Amino acid sequence: MTLNFSAKITVDAKEKTKSIFDSINTDNKFYPENPTNTKMKFTNKILISIESDHIPHLRANLNSSLRLIQASYDAIESVNDS
């Protein structure tokens, strides 16, 4: 199967990176009906690779991933500010 569209995201949130990865990777694991091929990997950074045959699916998954990353980061920040 050849996928026509792809996107790669690298996220470095310093000391928050691992916590963000754990949060968003859990969401990805429990979404078996995902219309894209989405892989997440953690080294010192979060590496997200998304592939799809349909650009609207790719765009939707990309937007969702970025929003989840931002929400995770904001949640960690709000706890640290307390």
ChimeraX attribute file (.defattr): number of C-alpha atoms within 10 A of each C-alpha:
attribute: neighborCount
match mode: 1-to-1
recipient: residues
	/A:1	4
	/A:2	7
	/A:3	12
	/A:4	10
	/A:5	15
	/A:6	18
	/A:7	14
	/A:8	13
	/A:9	14
	/A:10	13
	/A:11	16
	/A:12	13
	/A:13	16
	/A:14	9
	/A:15	9
	/A:16	14
	/A:17	20
	/A:18	16
	/A:19	14
	/A:20	22
	/A:21	23
	/A:22	13
	/A:23	16
	/A:24	20
	/A:25	19
	/A:26	10
	/A:27	12
	/A:28	14
	/A:29	12
	/A:30	9
	/A:31	9
	/A:32	8
	/A:33	6
	/A:34	12
	/A:35	15
	/A:36	23
	/A:37	14
	/A:38	20
	/A:39	14
	/A:40	17
	/A:41	13
	/A:42	15
	/A:43	8
	/A:44	13
	/A:45	17
	/A:46	22
	/A:47	16
	/A:48	19
	/A:49	17
	/A:50	21
	/A:51	22
	/A:52	20
	/A:53	16
	/A:54	14
	/A:55	14
	/A:56	10
	/A:57	17
	/A:58	21
	/A:59	17
	/A:60	13
	/A:61	21
	/A:62	22
	/A:63	12
	/A:64	13
	/A:65	20
	/A:66	15
	/A:67	13
	/A:68	18
	/A:69	20
	/A:70	13
	/A:71	15
	/A:72	20
	/A:73	17
	/A:74	12
	/A:75	13
	/A:76	14
	/A:77	12
	/A:78	10
	/A:79	8
	/A:80	8
	/A:81	7
	/A:82	5
